[in-house]
Amino acid sequence: MRSDEFLSVADFERRAQAVLPRCVFGYVNGGTEDCLTLAANRAAFADVQFRPRGLVGVAARTQAVRLWGRDYAHPFGIAPMGVTAMCRHRCEADLARAAAAAGIPFVLSGLSTQPMEQLRDVAPGFWYQGYIPGDRDVIAQLLQRLRDCAVEVLVVTIDTPIGANRENNQRNGFTIPFRFSSRLLWDGICHPRWSLDVFARTLLADRQIPRFCNVTADTRGYAITEEPQGGFRQGRDRLDWSHLAWMREAWPGRIVLKGVAHPQDAERAVQLGLDGVIVSNHGGRQLDGAQAALAALPQVVAAVPAGYPVMVDGGFRRGSDILKAMALGAAMVFLGRPMLYGAAVAGQEGVARVIDILGAEVDRNLALLGCPDVNDLDEAFIIRS
Ligand SMILES: Cc1cc2nc3c(=O)[nH]c(=O)nc-3n(C[C@H](O)[C@H](O)[C@H](O)COP(=O)(O)O)c2cc1C
Protein backbone atom coordinates (compact mmCIF):
# COMPACT_ATOMS: atom_id res chain seq x y z
CA MET A 1 0.00 0.00 0.00
CA ARG A 2 1.26 3.50 -0.82
CA SER A 3 -0.27 5.30 2.09
CA ASP A 4 -0.23 8.71 0.39
CA GLU A 5 -2.69 7.32 -2.18
CA PHE A 6 -5.34 7.38 0.55
CA LEU A 7 -6.34 10.90 1.47
CA SER A 8 -9.63 10.33 3.24
CA VAL A 9 -11.81 7.68 4.86
CA ALA A 10 -13.86 7.66 1.64
CA ASP A 11 -10.77 6.52 -0.29
CA PHE A 12 -10.46 3.53 2.06
CA GLU A 13 -14.15 2.75 1.70
CA ARG A 14 -13.88 2.65 -2.10
CA ARG A 15 -10.83 0.38 -1.97
CA ALA A 16 -12.44 -1.90 0.64
CA GLN A 17 -15.44 -2.28 -1.64
CA ALA A 18 -13.11 -3.46 -4.41
CA VAL A 19 -11.11 -5.95 -2.32
CA LEU A 20 -13.90 -7.49 -0.23
CA PRO A 21 -16.45 -9.97 -1.59
CA ARG A 22 -19.78 -8.31 -2.17
CA CYS A 23 -21.42 -10.13 0.75
CA VAL A 24 -18.65 -9.17 3.22
CA PHE A 25 -18.61 -5.54 2.12
CA GLY A 26 -22.39 -5.54 2.39
CA TYR A 27 -22.19 -6.92 5.93
CA VAL A 28 -19.81 -4.11 6.96
CA ASN A 29 -21.32 -1.25 5.00
CA GLY A 30 -25.01 -2.01 5.30
CA GLY A 31 -27.80 -0.90 7.59
CA THR A 32 -31.23 -2.28 8.33
CA GLU A 33 -34.53 -2.19 6.43
CA ASP A 34 -34.70 1.14 4.55
CA CYS A 35 -31.39 2.39 5.98
CA LEU A 36 -33.07 5.57 7.28
CA THR A 37 -30.88 5.70 10.38
CA LEU A 38 -27.74 4.89 8.43
CA ALA A 39 -28.43 7.91 6.21
CA ALA A 40 -29.57 10.09 9.12
CA ASN A 41 -26.28 9.51 10.95
CA ARG A 42 -24.40 11.14 8.07
CA ALA A 43 -26.98 13.81 7.27
CA ALA A 44 -26.95 15.10 10.87
CA PHE A 45 -23.50 16.63 10.42
CA ALA A 46 -24.87 19.11 7.88
CA ASP A 47 -27.25 20.43 10.56
CA VAL A 48 -24.37 21.59 12.73
CA GLN A 49 -22.19 24.37 11.37
CA PHE A 50 -19.02 25.89 12.76
CA ARG A 51 -18.61 29.47 13.95
CA PRO A 52 -14.83 29.90 13.75
CA ARG A 53 -12.95 32.52 15.75
CA GLY A 54 -10.02 34.48 14.30
CA LEU A 55 -6.81 35.96 15.71
CA VAL A 56 -6.62 33.53 18.61
CA GLY A 57 -3.08 32.25 18.10
CA VAL A 58 -3.27 28.60 17.17
CA ALA A 59 0.41 27.74 16.72
CA ALA A 60 0.36 25.26 19.62
CA ARG A 61 -2.52 22.79 19.35
CA THR A 62 -3.60 19.74 21.28
CA GLN A 63 -6.18 17.06 20.67
CA ALA A 64 -5.24 14.83 23.63
CA VAL A 65 -8.11 13.97 25.96
CA ARG A 66 -8.30 12.42 29.41
CA LEU A 67 -10.87 9.83 30.42
CA TRP A 68 -11.07 8.33 33.92
CA GLY A 69 -7.50 9.49 34.56
CA ARG A 70 -6.11 7.95 31.37
CA ASP A 71 -4.63 10.05 28.58
CA TYR A 72 -5.54 9.37 24.98
CA ALA A 73 -3.70 10.97 22.06
CA HIS A 74 -6.84 11.70 20.04
CA PRO A 75 -10.49 12.33 20.89
CA PHE A 76 -11.54 9.22 18.97
CA GLY A 77 -11.27 5.45 19.23
CA ILE A 78 -12.22 2.20 17.51
CA ALA A 79 -15.79 0.99 18.08
CA PRO A 80 -16.45 -2.70 18.75
CA MET A 81 -17.11 -4.74 15.63
CA GLY A 82 -17.93 -8.42 15.46
CA VAL A 83 -16.82 -11.00 12.92
CA THR A 84 -13.98 -8.83 11.59
CA ALA A 85 -12.16 -12.05 10.65
CA MET A 86 -14.23 -11.88 7.45
CA CYS A 87 -12.30 -8.77 6.40
CA ARG A 88 -8.75 -9.66 7.33
CA HIS A 89 -6.85 -12.59 8.78
CA ARG A 90 -6.38 -11.85 12.51
CA CYS A 91 -8.07 -8.51 12.06
CA GLU A 92 -8.60 -7.88 15.77
CA ALA A 93 -4.84 -7.87 16.41
CA ASP A 94 -4.38 -5.35 13.57
CA LEU A 95 -7.02 -3.07 15.06
CA ALA A 96 -5.74 -3.49 18.62
CA ARG A 97 -2.10 -2.89 17.68
CA ALA A 98 -2.85 0.16 15.56
CA ALA A 99 -4.93 1.63 18.40
CA ALA A 100 -2.28 0.93 21.04
CA ALA A 101 0.47 2.44 18.84
CA ALA A 102 -1.61 5.57 18.26
CA GLY A 103 -2.68 5.89 21.91
CA ILE A 104 -6.41 5.58 21.29
CA PRO A 105 -9.00 3.20 22.79
CA PHE A 106 -9.91 0.00 20.99
CA VAL A 107 -13.08 -1.80 22.02
CA LEU A 108 -12.93 -5.54 21.45
CA SER A 109 -16.30 -6.98 20.45
CA GLY A 110 -17.56 -10.03 22.32
CA LEU A 111 -18.23 -11.49 18.87
CA SER A 112 -14.51 -11.66 18.14
CA THR A 113 -12.44 -14.67 17.15
CA GLN A 114 -8.96 -14.09 18.62
CA PRO A 115 -8.80 -14.97 22.30
CA MET A 116 -8.75 -11.83 24.45
CA GLU A 117 -5.82 -13.28 26.41
CA GLN A 118 -3.70 -13.28 23.21
CA LEU A 119 -4.69 -9.72 22.40
CA ARG A 120 -3.77 -8.59 25.91
CA ASP A 121 -0.24 -9.86 25.25
CA VAL A 122 0.18 -7.96 21.95
CA ALA A 123 -1.81 -4.80 22.68
CA PRO A 124 -2.93 -4.38 26.30
CA GLY A 125 -5.39 -1.72 27.36
CA PHE A 126 -8.32 -2.62 25.12
CA TRP A 127 -11.87 -2.26 26.36
CA TYR A 128 -14.22 -5.25 26.13
CA GLN A 129 -17.75 -5.00 24.72
CA GLY A 130 -20.16 -7.70 25.75
CA TYR A 131 -23.43 -8.94 24.38
CA ILE A 132 -24.43 -9.88 27.88
CA PRO A 133 -27.04 -12.59 28.35
CA GLY A 134 -29.66 -12.16 31.06
CA ASP A 135 -28.15 -14.90 33.21
CA ARG A 136 -26.20 -14.02 36.35
CA ASP A 137 -24.12 -17.19 36.44
CA VAL A 138 -22.92 -16.68 32.88
CA ILE A 139 -22.23 -13.00 33.58
CA ALA A 140 -20.32 -13.79 36.79
CA GLN A 141 -18.02 -16.21 34.97
CA LEU A 142 -17.43 -13.74 32.15
CA LEU A 143 -16.56 -11.00 34.66
CA GLN A 144 -14.01 -13.31 36.25
CA ARG A 145 -12.40 -13.97 32.86
CA LEU A 146 -12.27 -10.21 32.17
CA ARG A 147 -10.64 -9.60 35.55
CA ASP A 148 -8.07 -12.31 34.87
CA CYS A 149 -7.36 -10.63 31.53
CA ALA A 150 -6.89 -7.23 33.25
CA VAL A 151 -9.70 -5.63 31.25
CA GLU A 152 -10.57 -2.31 32.91
CA VAL A 153 -13.50 -1.08 30.84
CA LEU A 154 -16.57 -3.20 30.18
CA VAL A 155 -18.92 -1.87 27.51
CA VAL A 156 -22.42 -3.32 27.62
CA THR A 157 -24.34 -2.98 24.37
CA ILE A 158 -28.03 -2.38 25.03
CA ASP A 159 -29.44 -1.80 21.54
CA THR A 160 -29.24 -5.42 20.39
CA PRO A 161 -31.62 -7.54 22.47
CA ILE A 162 -32.47 -9.46 19.29
CA GLY A 163 -31.10 -9.54 15.75
CA ALA A 164 -32.10 -6.79 13.36
CA ASN A 165 -33.60 -7.07 9.90
CA ARG A 166 -30.59 -6.75 7.62
CA GLU A 167 -32.14 -7.50 4.28
CA ASN A 168 -28.92 -6.81 2.39
CA ASN A 169 -27.26 -9.73 4.20
CA GLN A 170 -30.12 -12.02 3.26
CA ARG A 171 -29.99 -10.90 -0.36
CA ASN A 172 -26.23 -11.47 -0.46
CA GLY A 173 -26.50 -14.87 1.23
CA PHE A 174 -24.56 -13.68 4.29
CA THR A 175 -25.65 -15.19 7.60
CA ILE A 176 -24.29 -15.50 11.14
CA PRO A 177 -23.86 -18.40 11.90
CA PHE A 178 -21.99 -18.36 8.59
CA ARG A 179 -23.20 -20.78 5.91
CA PHE A 180 -21.40 -21.62 2.69
CA SER A 181 -23.45 -21.35 -0.48
CA SER A 182 -22.81 -21.35 -4.22
CA ARG A 183 -23.33 -17.59 -4.24
CA LEU A 184 -20.60 -17.14 -1.63
CA LEU A 185 -18.31 -19.45 -3.55
CA TRP A 186 -18.77 -17.35 -6.69
CA ASP A 187 -18.16 -14.17 -4.65
CA GLY A 188 -14.87 -15.70 -3.46
CA ILE A 189 -13.82 -16.63 -7.00
CA CYS A 190 -14.44 -13.04 -8.10
CA HIS A 191 -12.21 -11.77 -5.26
CA PRO A 192 -9.09 -13.95 -5.48
CA ARG A 193 -7.01 -11.68 -3.26
CA TRP A 194 -9.54 -12.02 -0.45
CA SER A 195 -9.82 -15.79 -1.04
CA LEU A 196 -6.04 -16.17 -0.61
CA ASP A 197 -5.28 -13.49 2.00
CA VAL A 198 -8.28 -13.99 4.23
CA PHE A 199 -10.08 -17.26 3.55
CA ALA A 200 -7.18 -19.59 2.69
CA ARG A 201 -4.79 -17.99 5.19
CA THR A 202 -7.28 -18.35 8.02
CA LEU A 203 -7.84 -22.03 7.31
CA LEU A 204 -4.14 -22.79 6.69
CA ALA A 205 -2.56 -20.73 9.46
CA ASP A 206 -5.19 -21.32 12.14
CA ARG A 207 -6.20 -24.78 10.90
CA GLN A 208 -9.77 -24.14 11.88
CA ILE A 209 -12.82 -22.12 11.09
CA PRO A 210 -12.73 -18.96 13.27
CA ARG A 211 -14.48 -19.42 16.61
CA PHE A 212 -16.37 -16.92 18.74
CA CYS A 213 -14.13 -17.41 21.76
CA ASN A 214 -14.82 -14.21 23.74
CA VAL A 215 -18.58 -14.31 24.20
CA THR A 216 -18.54 -15.90 27.65
CA ALA A 217 -16.01 -17.48 30.01
CA ASP A 218 -15.83 -20.50 27.69
CA THR A 219 -12.51 -19.84 25.91
CA ARG A 220 -13.21 -22.45 23.25
CA GLY A 221 -16.46 -20.84 22.21
CA TYR A 222 -18.12 -22.01 19.01
CA ALA A 223 -17.31 -21.87 15.29
CA ILE A 224 -18.78 -18.98 13.33
CA THR A 225 -20.59 -21.64 11.30
CA GLU A 226 -22.21 -23.21 14.38
CA GLU A 227 -25.49 -22.51 16.13
CA PRO A 228 -24.41 -22.86 19.78
CA GLN A 229 -26.45 -24.55 22.47
CA GLY A 230 -28.97 -22.06 23.85
CA GLY A 231 -29.02 -20.16 20.55
CA PHE A 232 -26.70 -17.66 18.94
CA ARG A 233 -27.91 -14.79 21.12
CA GLN A 234 -27.87 -16.72 24.38
CA GLY A 235 -30.80 -15.07 26.13
CA ARG A 236 -29.73 -11.49 25.51
CA ASP A 237 -33.39 -10.46 25.31
CA ARG A 238 -33.74 -11.10 29.05
CA LEU A 239 -31.13 -8.50 30.04
CA ASP A 240 -32.63 -5.60 32.02
CA TRP A 241 -31.67 -2.90 34.52
CA SER A 242 -31.63 -5.37 37.42
CA HIS A 243 -28.69 -7.17 35.77
CA LEU A 244 -26.83 -3.89 35.42
CA ALA A 245 -27.44 -3.06 39.09
CA TRP A 246 -26.08 -6.47 40.02
CA MET A 247 -23.09 -6.08 37.66
CA ARG A 248 -22.29 -2.73 39.26
CA GLU A 249 -21.88 -4.56 42.57
CA ALA A 250 -19.92 -7.42 41.05
CA TRP A 251 -17.52 -5.55 38.77
CA PRO A 252 -14.99 -3.08 40.21
CA GLY A 253 -13.88 -1.76 36.81
CA ARG A 254 -15.57 0.78 34.56
CA ILE A 255 -18.98 -0.02 33.07
CA VAL A 256 -20.14 1.86 29.99
CA LEU A 257 -23.56 1.47 28.38
CA LYS A 258 -23.42 1.48 24.57
CA GLY A 259 -26.48 2.12 22.46
CA VAL A 260 -28.01 4.81 24.67
CA ALA A 261 -30.48 6.94 22.73
CA HIS A 262 -32.89 8.20 25.40
CA PRO A 263 -31.89 10.80 28.02
CA GLN A 264 -33.74 8.83 30.70
CA ASP A 265 -31.56 5.79 30.07
CA ALA A 266 -28.52 8.00 30.58
CA GLU A 267 -30.03 9.35 33.84
CA ARG A 268 -30.55 5.80 35.01
CA ALA A 269 -26.95 4.89 34.17
CA VAL A 270 -25.80 7.77 36.37
CA GLN A 271 -28.11 6.69 39.21
CA LEU A 272 -26.77 3.14 39.05
CA GLY A 273 -23.20 4.37 39.36
CA LEU A 274 -22.19 3.31 35.84
CA ASP A 275 -19.15 5.13 34.50
CA GLY A 276 -20.29 6.44 31.13
CA VAL A 277 -22.57 6.03 28.14
CA ILE A 278 -22.05 5.79 24.39
CA VAL A 279 -24.81 7.45 22.41
CA SER A 280 -25.21 5.09 19.47
CA ASN A 281 -27.70 3.45 17.15
CA HIS A 282 -25.20 0.74 16.23
CA GLY A 283 -24.23 2.59 13.06
CA GLY A 284 -27.80 2.29 11.75
CA ARG A 285 -27.64 -1.49 12.07
CA GLN A 286 -30.41 -2.08 14.62
CA LEU A 287 -33.65 -0.06 14.89
CA ASP A 288 -34.25 1.63 11.56
CA GLY A 289 -35.83 5.03 12.07
CA ALA A 290 -33.87 5.70 15.27
CA GLN A 291 -32.63 9.26 15.62
CA ALA A 292 -29.20 10.16 14.24
CA ALA A 293 -26.47 9.73 16.83
CA LEU A 294 -25.24 13.33 16.59
CA ALA A 295 -28.82 14.61 16.95
CA ALA A 296 -29.40 12.45 20.06
CA LEU A 297 -26.18 13.56 21.73
CA PRO A 298 -27.18 17.01 23.15
CA GLN A 299 -30.25 15.66 25.00
CA VAL A 300 -28.17 12.95 26.62
CA VAL A 301 -25.43 15.41 27.59
CA ALA A 302 -28.10 17.67 29.14
CA ALA A 303 -29.51 14.76 31.18
CA VAL A 304 -26.29 13.87 33.03
CA PRO A 305 -24.13 15.83 35.49
CA ALA A 306 -21.39 18.05 34.00
CA GLY A 307 -18.24 16.03 33.33
CA TYR A 308 -20.02 12.65 33.20
CA PRO A 309 -18.50 10.84 30.17
CA VAL A 310 -20.93 10.84 27.26
CA MET A 311 -19.36 9.27 24.18
CA VAL A 312 -20.87 8.83 20.75
CA ASP A 313 -20.56 6.86 17.52
CA GLY A 314 -22.35 6.60 14.19
CA GLY A 315 -21.44 8.09 10.83
CA PHE A 316 -18.22 9.88 11.79
CA ARG A 317 -15.98 10.07 8.71
CA ARG A 318 -14.05 13.35 9.07
CA GLY A 319 -12.11 15.19 11.74
CA SER A 320 -14.67 17.98 11.42
CA ASP A 321 -17.45 15.50 12.34
CA ILE A 322 -15.51 14.62 15.49
CA LEU A 323 -15.11 18.29 16.42
CA LYS A 324 -18.86 18.87 16.09
CA ALA A 325 -19.54 16.10 18.60
CA MET A 326 -16.89 17.45 20.97
CA ALA A 327 -18.50 20.90 20.74
CA LEU A 328 -21.82 19.27 21.70
CA GLY A 329 -20.25 17.78 24.82
CA ALA A 330 -18.90 14.37 23.76
CA ALA A 331 -16.00 13.02 25.80
CA MET A 332 -14.87 10.65 23.03
CA VAL A 333 -16.02 9.68 19.55
CA PHE A 334 -15.86 6.13 18.22
CA LEU A 335 -15.62 5.02 14.61
CA GLY A 336 -16.51 1.59 13.32
CA ARG A 337 -16.57 1.04 9.56
CA PRO A 338 -13.72 3.48 8.70
CA MET A 339 -11.31 1.47 10.85
CA LEU A 340 -12.46 -1.80 9.34
CA TYR A 341 -12.02 -0.43 5.81
CA GLY A 342 -8.44 0.45 6.77
CA ALA A 343 -7.85 -3.08 8.08
CA ALA A 344 -9.44 -4.71 5.02
CA VAL A 345 -7.24 -2.70 2.67
CA ALA A 346 -3.89 -2.93 4.46
CA GLY A 347 -4.12 -4.51 7.93
CA GLN A 348 -2.51 -2.64 10.81
CA GLU A 349 -0.86 -0.17 8.41
CA GLY A 350 -4.22 0.67 6.88
CA VAL A 351 -5.81 1.27 10.30
CA ALA A 352 -2.82 3.42 11.28
CA ARG A 353 -3.29 5.49 8.12
CA VAL A 354 -7.00 6.02 8.87
CA ILE A 355 -6.06 7.18 12.37
CA ASP A 356 -3.41 9.52 10.93
CA ILE A 357 -5.82 11.01 8.41
CA LEU A 358 -8.45 11.66 11.10
CA GLY A 359 -5.85 13.04 13.53
CA ALA A 360 -4.54 15.42 10.85
CA GLU A 361 -8.08 16.54 10.03
CA VAL A 362 -8.84 17.19 13.71
CA ASP A 363 -5.59 19.14 14.09
CA ARG A 364 -6.08 21.26 10.96
CA ASN A 365 -9.69 22.03 11.76
CA LEU A 366 -8.90 23.01 15.35
CA ALA A 367 -6.59 25.66 13.89
CA LEU A 368 -9.13 26.84 11.32
CA LEU A 369 -11.81 26.94 14.01
CA GLY A 370 -9.65 29.09 16.29
CA CYS A 371 -9.74 26.59 19.15
CA PRO A 372 -6.23 25.22 19.76
CA ASP A 373 -7.29 22.81 22.53
CA VAL A 374 -9.96 20.25 21.69
CA ASN A 375 -11.00 20.28 25.36
CA ASP A 376 -12.09 23.93 25.03
CA LEU A 377 -14.68 23.21 22.35
CA ASP A 378 -18.23 24.08 23.34
CA GLU A 379 -21.52 25.19 21.81
CA ALA A 380 -20.11 28.69 21.23
CA PHE A 381 -18.19 27.22 18.28
CA ILE A 382 -21.27 25.88 16.47
CA ILE A 383 -24.75 26.74 15.27
CA ARG A 384 -27.46 24.11 15.09
CA SER A 385 -30.08 24.36 12.37
C1 LIG B 1 -19.17 -4.77 10.82
C2 LIG B 1 -19.71 -4.20 12.09
C3 LIG B 1 -19.84 -5.03 13.19
C4 LIG B 1 -20.30 -4.51 14.40
N1 LIG B 1 -20.35 -5.30 15.49
C5 LIG B 1 -20.65 -4.77 16.70
C6 LIG B 1 -20.53 -5.53 17.87
O1 LIG B 1 -20.12 -6.69 17.84
N2 LIG B 1 -20.88 -4.94 19.03
C7 LIG B 1 -21.33 -3.65 19.12
O2 LIG B 1 -21.63 -3.16 20.20
N3 LIG B 1 -21.43 -2.90 18.01
C8 LIG B 1 -21.08 -3.41 16.81
N4 LIG B 1 -21.13 -2.64 15.69
C9 LIG B 1 -21.53 -1.22 15.81
C10 LIG B 1 -20.29 -0.34 16.09
O3 LIG B 1 -19.76 -0.60 17.36
C11 LIG B 1 -20.63 1.15 16.01
O4 LIG B 1 -21.72 1.41 16.85
C12 LIG B 1 -20.93 1.62 14.59
O5 LIG B 1 -20.15 0.93 13.65
C13 LIG B 1 -20.66 3.11 14.48
O6 LIG B 1 -21.00 3.57 13.24
P1 LIG B 1 -19.93 3.79 12.05
O7 LIG B 1 -19.62 2.46 11.49
O8 LIG B 1 -20.69 4.64 11.10
O9 LIG B 1 -18.72 4.47 12.61
C14 LIG B 1 -20.68 -3.14 14.47
C15 LIG B 1 -20.56 -2.33 13.36
C16 LIG B 1 -20.07 -2.84 12.17
C17 LIG B 1 -19.91 -1.92 11.00
The ligand as an ORCA input file, in Angstrom:
! r2SCAN-3c Opt
* xyz 0 1
  C     -19.171     -4.768     10.822
  C     -19.707     -4.200     12.089
  C     -19.838     -5.027     13.191
  C     -20.302     -4.506     14.396
  N     -20.351     -5.303     15.492
  C     -20.652     -4.769     16.697
  C     -20.527     -5.534     17.868
  O     -20.115     -6.691     17.844
  N     -20.880     -4.942     19.034
  C     -21.328     -3.645     19.119
  O     -21.626     -3.159     20.202
  N     -21.425     -2.896     18.009
  C     -21.076     -3.407     16.808
  N     -21.133     -2.640     15.695
  C     -21.525     -1.217     15.814
  C     -20.288     -0.340     16.087
  O     -19.757     -0.597     17.363
  C     -20.629      1.146     16.014
  O     -21.720      1.411     16.846
  C     -20.934      1.617     14.589
  O     -20.149      0.934     13.650
  C     -20.660      3.107     14.485
  O     -20.997      3.573     13.238
  P     -19.934      3.793     12.051
  O     -19.623      2.457     11.492
  O     -20.691      4.642     11.096
  O     -18.721      4.472     12.611
  C     -20.682     -3.136     14.474
  C     -20.562     -2.330     13.358
  C     -20.075     -2.843     12.174
  C     -19.915     -1.917     11.004
*
